[in-house]
Each structure stands twice: as C-alpha cells, then as structure tokens.
Amino acid sequence: MSLTDFNLIWFQHHMLAIIAVCITVVLIYLYLIEKDHGVKLSKKYRNSIFEAQSKIFLNATQYLISGNKDLAIKEFLNAVDLNRETMETYFALGGLFRSNGEIEKAISIHRSLIARDNISESTRLNALRELAVDFDKGGFIDKAIETYKDVLKINRDQDEVIRSLCRIYEDIEDWDQAYQYRIMLSKVGRENQAETISHILVQKSKQYFEQGNFRHSFEDLEDAFRFAPSVSAKILRLKHYLAIGNLEEAKISLLELLKEHPMYTSFVFESFNSSFQGDETQVGDYRKRIKLLQEYFLNLDDKDLLDSPSVILTKIRLLKQGGEIDKAYCILDDWIKNHQIHSQVVKTEYVKLLIETGKKDQACEQVVGLLDSMQSSLTRYFCKQCGYNSDNLFWRCPQCREWETIHFRWKL
C-alpha cells in the first residue's frame, strides 16, 4: 500500500474526529473574537451565550463522533437560532447538510450567506466556493462550472477549484476546456501536470483522427509529445503511420513501443478496433496495413519480448482470431514449459486452448490447479492508485480519476 493510499484510509476512518476537533477550535476562536470585538452586551449576557453555544457545540461534536449527522444538524440549527451572526456555524451546517445528501438545504444556506451585506469578502468567497461544491455534489454540472468560474474571477489562486473544473471537463470529455484548466493548474499547483496534459491532448487528437481529420490530429499529437511522451501518445502515433500508409515507420514504432512498454501490447492492438472515418478505399487500406502489422508482430522472434506474458497472450489472441488454434496452442504450451511463473490469465488461456484442441483430460488437470490458486478477482486490469478493477482498458481511472494508473494481473 502506498503512502497516499494509507493517508486516504486514515483520513476516512478519522474524518468525524477531525471535524470534531475543527469545531472545537472554531468554538475557542469565536469565544476569543467575541470577547475582544463582540457586540456591546453585558459580560453576564455574553457569558450566558457562550455557555449555551458551548453546550450546543459539545452535543453536536458528540453526535458527529457517534456518526449521527441528523442530531448534529439539529444542534447546529439551535446554534444558529442562538446567534445568527456566527458565520462558522452556517458553514458547518451547510457542510453537514451536503454530506448528509440534503443538497438543496446546503445550497440555500450558502446562498443566504452570499447575499448578506455585512460579511467580509473572504467569507463571501468561501461561501461562493462552498456553493460551487454543493452544485457539483448535487449533479448540477452547468451551475457548478459557472460558480467555480465565479470563484476564480475573484481569486485565481484556487488550486482545489481549478482541480474541480479539470475533473468536470475531463468527465464530460470537453478536452479543449480540460486542457486550458490543466495548464492553469500547472501554474498554480505544485504537481507536474505534463503527463496528464499529454493524455488530454491525445484525447483531442484521437477525436480528430476518428473523424479523418489527420492534420489537426497530428498537430495536437505533436503538442502531446512536447509535454510528455506518454504511452497513449505513442500508440496514436503508430495509428497515424498506418493511416497515412507509412508501414515501415509503423513497424519501427511498434517495436520501440513493445520493447519499452511490453505490458501495453494488448492495448496497442485493441486500439486498432476504434472507429476510423474515411471513404471505402481509405478504410480498406487502413485495415490491410493493420493486418500486415499484425503479421509482422506474430513473426517477431525477440527473446526479451517473448518473455513478457502480455506479448505472448496478445500473440495467442491474434492467432485465435485468425483461426490458427493449433499454432496458438503450440506457442503457449512451449512458453509455459519454459517459464516457471504463470499468471492466472495465462493458465486460463491455456485451459481454453486445451479444450479447443480436444485435449480435455489435460484441461481437467489444469483446471484443478487453477481453482486451487484462484483469486477473488479475474479482472484483467486494475488501478494501482485506488484498486479499481475492470476488464476494459482505461487511461483515466473511472474511480479515482487519476491518469495512467492501470496495471495488469500477470503475476500471481
């Protein structure tokens, strides 16, 4: 488990305790502020208000620690009735409504704060930011975008706000806007965004490529390489070579890619299945070049490459698609005999080939061993950042939204 995963799990387990501590700190802060700068009330009256607020906050904290958000909300409502000038109470209440799924109530509270005349600009900005999060969590995407942008109009140095806009635009696949805000994030945030920007530019380029607009596609692809030579950029460049008829460069590009990233072999050939628009002749020529590239790959006899489970499994899949079952069996049978460590994917494919070639007794023997070592999941890919499982390839994890965190289940 990475340090990031550990920190995330720790935060999730201690979130209520953290909220309770924050509320206590706010309470102390409010007391000190009111003591020095409060309204001109008698000391006795101020103390009575403080005592009442202390009891309310203490009750709310206990409810939060026990996980009872509804009762905590009631206590905060009591605090608001007691002193309507306490801004932090409204923010705490709005946050609780949002985390409890009562988005409309959270929106109402934060809008009421924004509409006030007697608050500081920093408080108004905070309320506007919280309102944007309300819209975001509630699925009001257009309003969330508009409100996040309003926050940036006031203060552009808002790392989390920019990240939220990046996430939204990437989710809805508006790659132009995603690119603009990733550039903005690279100027404001501390993390290097080059790799992610490269992926986004590849997505833009891919859209043009699938439309047959190779000129614009290649321009965006060149920009992607200027930021970072990501794997997705290299795969799309390979497809460009095929589309324009440069088969020799395609072969060179394929070999370099496989030597550098053998685990992405299946990605390379699966990516050829994506749509490609053009006239009948163009599409036909493109498909012929794919076949020629597959033949080149199947005839590769590079020992280092053939040691990779991904490479060998991709060869088996292509041979089976071409109806060469016996050849696929011979290659995999020989590979298994010469390699001591076998993944479940390799073993499963071997059993299937044994069945397809009529070797059912051997298949039964292999199945027994396979079941003994069966893991809980047989998904082909998983996210090394958050553990998300999928049988479909992905460059951006659908769960944690991170780029290029996909990994393969080759090892036991």
N, C-alpha and C positions, 0 to 999 in steps of 0.2 A: 504493500500500500504506500502510495506516495505521500509526501508531507502535505500536499494540497488536499488529498482525499481525507487524511487524518484530521486536518483543521476543519474541513467541512462537516465531518461527522461529529466532532467535538462541539462545534457551534450549534448543530441541530439538536444535540442532546441537552445542551445547557442554555438554549435560547430563552426560555422563560426566566431562568435565574438571572441572565444578563439583563432582560427587560426590568426585572425587579430591582436590580442594582441601579440601573439608569434612573428609574422612577425615584428611588431614594435620594440619589444625587440631585435630581431636579427639585425635590422637596426641600432639601437643605439650601440649594441655591435660591429658591423662591423666598424662603424664610429670610435669608440674608438681605436680598433685594428689598423685600417689603420692610425689613427692619430699618434700612438706611434711607430708602426712597419711597416708601409707601404713602398712601393717601393719609391725610391728616385725621386719623382716628385716634381715639384714646388707647393708651397702652393696654389697658384691660381688654378692650374690644378686639384689638389686633391679636392678642394672645389667645382669645377665645376662638377666633377664626383659624389661627394656626393649629390649635389643638384639634379642632374639628377636621381640618384638612389632613392633619397627621393621621387621625383615626381612619379617615376615608382611604388615604393612600396606603396605609398599612393593611387594611382589609383587601384593597384591590391587589396589592402585592401578593398576599396570601392566596387569593383566588387564582392569580396568574401562575404561581408556583404549583398549585394543585391542578392546573390545566382547565379551570372553569372560567372560560372567557366571558360567558354571558353575565355571571355575577360581577366579574371585574368591570364590565361595561357599565353595569348599574351603579357601581361605586363611583366611577368617573363622571357619570351623569350627575350624581349627587355633588361631586366636587365643582362641576360647572354651575349648578344652581347656587352653591355657596359663594362662589367668587367668579363672576363672568369675565374678569379681566386677566385671568391666568391662562395665557396662550398655550403653555406647555400641556395643560390639561386637555385642551381641544386637540392638540396634535396627537397626544397619547390615545385619546378616544377615537379619533379618525383612523389611526393605525390599527386599533383593535377591531373596529368595525370592518376594515378592509381584510384583515387576517381571518375574520370570522365569516367572510363571504358576503357581508352586508355592504356591497359596493355603493349603492345609492345613498346610504346614510353617510358613508365616508366622503363621498362627493359633496353632499350637502354641507357637511362641516367645513371642509376645506374651501368651498366657495364662499361660505359666510365669513371666513377669516380674510380672504382676499378682498371682499367688499368693504371691510372695515376702514375707517378713516384714521383711526388713532393707533395704528401699528407701524413699526419700523419697516424700512424697505427690505431688510434681511428677513424679517418674519414673513412679509408678503411673498418674497421669493421662495422661501421654504414651503409656504402653503401652496404656491403655484406648482412647485416640484412634486409635492405630495398629491396634488390633484391629477397631475400627469400620470403618476403611478396608479392612482385609482382607475383612471380610464384604461390604462394598459392592462391591469389585472382583470378589469371587467370585460375586456374584449372589444372596447370601443377604440379601434385602432386609429381611425382618422382623427378623432378628438385627442387621443394620446399623442400622436405625431404633432398636431398643431400646438398642444400645450407644452410638450418638450421643447419645441422650437421657440415658444414664447419665453421659456426659461433662459434659453441660450441668447435671446435678444438682450436680456438684462445682464447676463453674465455668461460669457462663452467658456469660461474655465470650469466646466462642469463635467468631469470625467464620467460619472455614472449616467448622466443624462445622455451624453453622446453614445455611450455603450448601448443604452436602451434603444436609441434610434438606429444604431447599427444592427442590433438584433432584429428589430421590427422589419427593416428594409430587406435584410437577408431572408427573413421568414417569408415575406411576400414576393421575394425574388425581383425586387426593384434594384438591379445591380448598379445602375448609374448613381442612385442616391446612396446605396450601400458603400460604393467606392468613395464618394465625397465625404461621408461621415467617418469612414475608416482613416482617410487622410487627416481629417480634423482630429481624430483620436490619437493619431501618431504624433501630433504636435502638442497635445495636452497631456496624454497619459505617459506612463513610464515604460510600458511594454512595447517591444518591437512589433510593429504591425505588418512588416514587409511580406511575410509568408501568407498571411490572411489576405492582404490586398492582392497578391498574386493569384490566389484562388478566386477572388471575386472577379478579377479581370479575365480569368479563364472562363468563368461562367458567362460573362458578357460576350467573349469571343465565341463561345460554344453556340450561343443563340444565333449569332450571325452565320456561323458555319452551317448550322442546320437549315438556315434559310437559303444557303447557297451564295451568301454574300462574303466571298473569301477575302476581299480586300480589307473590309472593315474588321473581319475576324482576325486577320493576320496582324493588323495594327494593334488591336487590343492584346493579342498574344505576345507581341514584341514588348509591349509595356509590362506584361506579366513577368516576363523573363528579366526585365530591368529591376523589378522589385525583388524577385527570388525565383530560382529555377525549380519551382515546385513540381511534384510528380504529375499532377493533373495538367500542368503546362506542357510537360514533355510528351504526355500521351496525346494531347490535342495537336501538338506539332507533328507527331507521327501521322495522325489522320490527315493533316494538311498535305503532307508529302504524297499520301495516297490519292487525295482528291485532285491534286494538280498533275499527277502522273509521274512523279519522281520516285520510282520504286527503289532505286539504288540507295537514295538518301533515307528512304523509309526503312530499309534493311539495316543500314548503319545505325540509325536512330533506335530501332528496336533492340539491337544487340547491346548498345550502350545502356539503354534503359534497364534491360534484364540483368546485366552484369552489376549495375549499381543498385537496383531495387528488384531482386528476383521475386520477392514476396508479392509484388504487384502484377505478376504475369497474367493472372486470370482477369484482373482489371483491364489490362490492355486489350485483350481480345473480346471481352464483354462490351467494352466501349464501342466497338465497331457495330454493335447492334442498334445504336441510337439512330434516330431518323436523319435522313440526308436528302435535301430537296434539290432537284435539278431535272433536266429533261431525261428522257428514257435512255439515251446514249450515255450521258454523264453518270447516271446511277448504275447502269450496266458495267461501265468501265471501272467505276469505283469498287463494285463488288468483285470484279475479276482480279483487281490488284490486291484486295483483301485475301482472296484465295491463294494468290501467288505468295503473299507474305506468310500465310499460314503454312504453306508447303515449305518455305524457307525455314520457318521455326521448327517444323516437325523433323527436318533433316539436320538440325543443329546437333553437333556431337561434341559439345563442350563439357568436360567432366565437372568443372566447378558449377556450371549451370544445372546440370542434371542431378547434382546432389540436393538441389532445392525441391522440397515437396510441392511447392506451388508450381514450379516449372513442370515437373513430371505429371502432376494432376491435370494441368492445362493441356498437356500433350494427350493424355488419356481421353479427356473430354472431346477434344477436336477429332481424334481418331474415331471415337464412338459416333460422333455426329456424321462422319464420313462413311459409316458402316463398316469400319475396319476393326471389328470386335476382337478377332483373334490376335491381330497385331498389338492392340491395346493391352490384351491380357499378357502377352509375352513380355512386353516392355515393363509392365508393373510387377509381374512375377519376378523378373530378373532384378528389378530395383529393390524389392522387399528382401530378397535373398542377400543383397549386398549392403543393406543398411540395417543397423540394429534397432534404431529408434523409429517407431512408426506412429503417426498420429491416428486418431480415431477416424478422421476423414479418409486417410489412405487405406486403413483397414476396411472401412465401409465400402469404398470403391472397389477394393479387391474382392470382397464377398459378392458384390453385384456382378463383377466380371466372371467370377467362378460360376455363378448361376446362369449367366447369359451364354457361357460357352459349354454348358451341360455338365460341369464338374460339381454336382450337387453334394456329394459326400464330403469333398474338401470344403465346400461352402459351409456345411453344418459344423465342421470342426472349427472353422474360423469364427463362426457366429458365437460359439460358446466362449471363446477367448475374448471376443469383442464385448459381449454382455457383461463379463466379469470386470472389465475396465471401463464400463460405460459411465460417463459423467452426466451431470444433471442436464446439461445443455449440449445440443449438437449444432447450434447455430454456427454458421461459417465465419462470421465476423463479430468482433466486439470492440467497444470503445475503451481504450486503455486509460482514459481520463475518468469516466464515470461507471464503466462496466456495462453499458447498453449493449444488448445482443440483437443481431439481425442476420438474416440470410441474404439481405440485399446490400450491395456495396454502397458506401456513403463517404463523401469527402468531409461533410459537416455533420457532426453527431446530432441526430434529432432530439436527443435528451439534454445534453449539457451545452449544446450549441458551439462546441469547440471544433476547430478545423484540423483535419489530417491527424485524427487520433485513432483511426481504425487500425485494428490488429487482427491477426489470423489465428485460428485454432489448429496450428500444425503440431504443437507439442502436447504430450500427454500431461 
